[in-house]
Every structure is written in structure tokens, then in C-alpha cells.
């Protein structure tokens, strides 16, 4: 979207659905604003949203290579990366690996670890993560990051639909395992 002098690649969080995200209030307006000064590129990570499903979860390096492939496809020599949530650390790795291909690095809602640890109390407990996996597809994940929206039944229903369209429950569980959640089957 847009044709500004900067290529801006939006690197999605834990799950994505590039088409359905336009149904969220404000999302399309946000992209249109970015498109006033940049060529904005949004994509679904491998195995999610509109992307082909495969077996397993791609490694961080494979997902990073997907950004390089997108840049090749759009003939971009250099781009700004806007990585949000789980996409933030992949964007940072891309920028460190390919500094000549990265004009800017913007991270939003990034984190050092996905779950709390004795030396890191800023994230979710594994118990909270387990709940999101158990109820994937119901919109319960909305309570984790937007509690005020989770009080609105229409917002919960919309987010439940987004969850189901972006990744299956098994795929979501595999993603959690790939980013460090260890006790998914604990009760």
C-alpha cells in the first residue's frame, strides 16, 4: 500500500492474517497513514493466515529469510522493519544480520522472553500462556493483551474469528513451543 520513498515491512506478531486484520477498527486507517510516506508491505508469516500451511514451525532464521524473500519479490534493496510483539526480535535479528538491507528498525511491544522467569518478571506466566493455548479460537487471548476490549462480546467474537483464521490450535501450540513455552501439556 502506498508508494512513498521508504519501504516499510510490517513483521507480524505471534499469529497473523493479513486480510482479516483489516476488519479490526482502525487497522486500515493506520496502514493508510503509514502509506502517506512509505510503501507499506504486510504479510502473513509462513504457515499462518493466507500463507500455505506446512508441517512444523519455521525457525527464527527461516522466518527472517522470508523477509528477505519478500524484499526480493518487491524489488526492495533496503527497507524499514516494523516488528511488533513476537515479530520484534525477528526484525532485530534481521537488522543485525543484514544491516545493509535495513534502513530503520522499529519495535513495538517486543520482549526479551515470552514468559516470566526468575530474572524476568515482565511477561506472562506459563500458566497464563497455557490458558491461551487451551482456549485458542475462543477469543480468550484478547484478555491477555487488551483486557478492556475483552469486556466487549463483539470484540471477543471478532478476535476469536481472527484466532481461528490465523492458525489452528495445534499450530498455535507449536508456535508457543518454538518460542520457549515448555509446559504446554501440564495440568
Buried (B, 14 or more C-beta within 10 A) or exposed (E): BBEBEBBBBBBBBBBBBBEBBEEBEEEEEEBEEBBEEBBBBBBBBBBBBEBEEEEEBBEBEEBBBBBBEBBEEEEBEBBBBBBBBBBBBBBBBBBEEBEEBBBEBBBBEBBEBBBBEEEEEEBBEBEEBBBBBEBBBBBBBBBEEEEEBBEEEEBBEBBBBBBBBBBBBEBBBBBBEBBEBEEBEEE
